[in-house]
């Protein structure tokens, strides 16, 4: 299952920026593990947390990617911003857990939690977005439990 490609308008997140986000996580965490520097995962945590809290306007990766890939972004397929925020939320939770583990002296646990994010980024770069799969399942189960609440709210 690949990332959701919705349209070529600027409403979504252009796919080059999505890939940049994955590469930043993969390279950053891999570097942190190799040189055994948890501070790198701390920086990644705050970068991703900012994107989760403020969306693309608060995402350093989005801001940089919008400039670096300006030409490509004009015609690139896009990803639903909700999906990107969901994926970044999972990464932020895992990296936040890693920070707690590092502070508690459980470094192995911290590296394992960080490693999960790097593995998910690697798998996503290879063509299967695990976070996208979880997002789909989450929405499917929510629909089964509650029906189409959005449609009901729009009618009111």
C-alpha positions as MATLAB code, in Angstrom:
seq = 'XXXXXXXXXXXXXXXXXXXXXXXXXXXXXXXXXXXXXXXXXXXXXXXXXXXXXXXXXXXXXXXXXXXXXXXXXXXXXXXXXXXXXXXXXXXXXXXXXXXXXXXXXXXXXXXXXXXXXXXXXXXXXXXXXXXXXXXXXXXXXXXXXXXXXXXXXXXX';
ca = [
       0.000    0.000    0.000;
       1.588    3.236   -1.094;
       0.899    6.681    0.247;
      -2.393    8.210   -0.730;
      -2.050   10.412   -3.782;
      -5.012   12.710   -3.899;
      -4.458   15.440   -6.481;
      -1.948   17.813   -7.960;
      -3.303   20.883   -6.199;
      -1.523   22.587   -3.307;
      -4.214   21.536   -0.855;
      -2.260   18.398    0.047;
       1.363   17.802    0.903;
       3.424   17.406   -2.293;
       4.978   13.964   -2.438;
       8.601   15.230   -2.683;
       8.091   16.805    0.749;
       6.578   13.577    2.081;
       9.664   11.698    0.890;
      11.932   14.366    2.393;
      10.191   13.897    5.747;
      10.849   10.151    5.583;
      14.481   10.630    4.566;
      15.095   13.130    7.379;
      13.744   10.638    9.922;
      15.686    7.714    8.472;
      19.026    9.512    8.118;
      18.674   11.368   11.419;
      17.816    8.312   13.487;
      20.365    6.102   11.730;
      23.068    8.692   12.386;
      21.985    8.998   16.021;
      22.166    5.227   16.489;
      25.551    4.900   14.771;
      27.192    7.676   16.787;
      25.098    6.950   19.910;
      23.828   10.517   20.298;
      20.246   10.676   21.615;
      20.285   14.473   21.176;
      19.691   13.927   17.453;
      16.479   12.043   18.214;
      15.523   14.859   20.572;
      15.880   17.383   17.754;
      13.857   15.149   15.425;
      11.192   14.811   18.117;
      10.765   18.580   18.349;
      10.793   19.015   14.564;
       8.092   16.368   14.124;
       6.097   17.548   17.151;
       5.956   21.050   15.680;
       4.560   19.604   12.436;
       1.932   17.642   14.385;
       0.836   20.600   16.479;
       0.928   23.336   13.820;
       0.566   21.397   10.557;
       2.574   22.347    7.501;
       2.963   25.970    8.634;
       4.907   24.744   11.676;
       6.857   22.052    9.873;
      10.517   22.873    9.313;
      10.701   19.976    6.855;
       7.718   21.317    4.889;
       9.153   24.838    4.790;
      12.539   23.617    3.554;
      10.981   21.109    1.138;
       8.687   23.758   -0.322;
      11.753   25.810   -1.250;
      14.049   22.993   -2.357;
      11.410   21.218   -4.464;
       9.416   24.265   -5.595;
       9.411   23.244   -9.278;
       8.654   19.563   -8.590;
       5.917   20.405   -6.100;
       3.903   22.264   -8.749;
       3.090   19.046  -10.637;
       3.719   16.415   -7.965;
       0.923   14.246   -6.619;
      -0.056   15.156   -3.093;
      -0.832   13.367    0.131;
      -3.738   14.183    2.404;
      -2.454   16.492    5.185;
      -4.466   14.458    7.718;
      -2.517   11.359    6.742;
       0.797   13.190    7.064;
      -0.213   14.514   10.481;
      -1.296   11.014   11.559;
       2.040    9.529   10.465;
       3.965   12.321   12.158;
       1.883   11.803   15.316;
       2.969    8.164   15.472;
       6.590    9.230   14.958;
       6.272   11.914   17.640;
       4.792    9.450   20.134;
       7.577    6.933   19.518;
      10.323    9.570   19.584;
       8.766   11.126   22.696;
       8.774    7.697   24.343;
      12.402    7.345   23.326;
      13.233   10.657   25.016;
      11.576    9.496   28.220;
      13.511    6.223   28.028;
      16.806    8.051   27.481;
      16.112   10.332   30.457;
      15.203    7.321   32.595;
      18.486    5.627   31.720;
      16.838    2.936   29.571;
      18.962    3.672   26.517;
      18.263    0.366   24.783;
      14.529    1.056   24.968;
      15.130    4.559   23.615;
      17.064    3.207   20.648;
      14.436    0.556   19.971;
      11.614    3.124   19.948;
      13.660    5.403   17.698;
      14.509    2.436   15.508;
      10.812    1.722   14.951;
      10.468    5.177   13.390;
      13.505    4.587   11.161;
      12.169    1.189   10.091;
       8.747    2.656    9.275;
      10.411    5.423    7.234;
      12.507    2.849    5.363;
       9.487    0.677    4.600;
       7.520    3.755    3.464;
      10.366    4.809    1.165;
      10.267    1.283   -0.259;
       6.606    1.632   -1.165;
       4.510    0.435    1.784;
       3.375    3.097    4.224;
       2.578    1.362    7.505;
       1.188    4.579    8.988;
      -1.096    4.906    5.944;
      -2.329    1.376    6.572;
      -3.032    2.230   10.230;
      -4.767    5.464    9.183;
      -7.010    3.529    6.803;
      -7.811    0.890    9.451;
      -8.478    3.567   12.083;
     -10.926    5.378    9.802;
     -12.556    2.124    8.715;
     -13.170    1.073   12.323;
     -14.359    4.565   13.245;
     -16.849    4.456   10.366;
     -18.056    0.997   11.444;
     -18.583    2.216   15.018;
     -19.988    5.673   14.424;
     -21.101    5.798   10.794;
     -20.467    8.878    8.707;
     -20.523   11.526   11.453;
     -19.132   14.171    9.107;
     -22.066   13.807    6.715;
     -24.498   13.959    9.642;
     -22.841   17.149   10.969;
     -22.943   18.796    7.532;
     -26.704   18.187    7.309;
     -27.351   19.830   10.695;
];
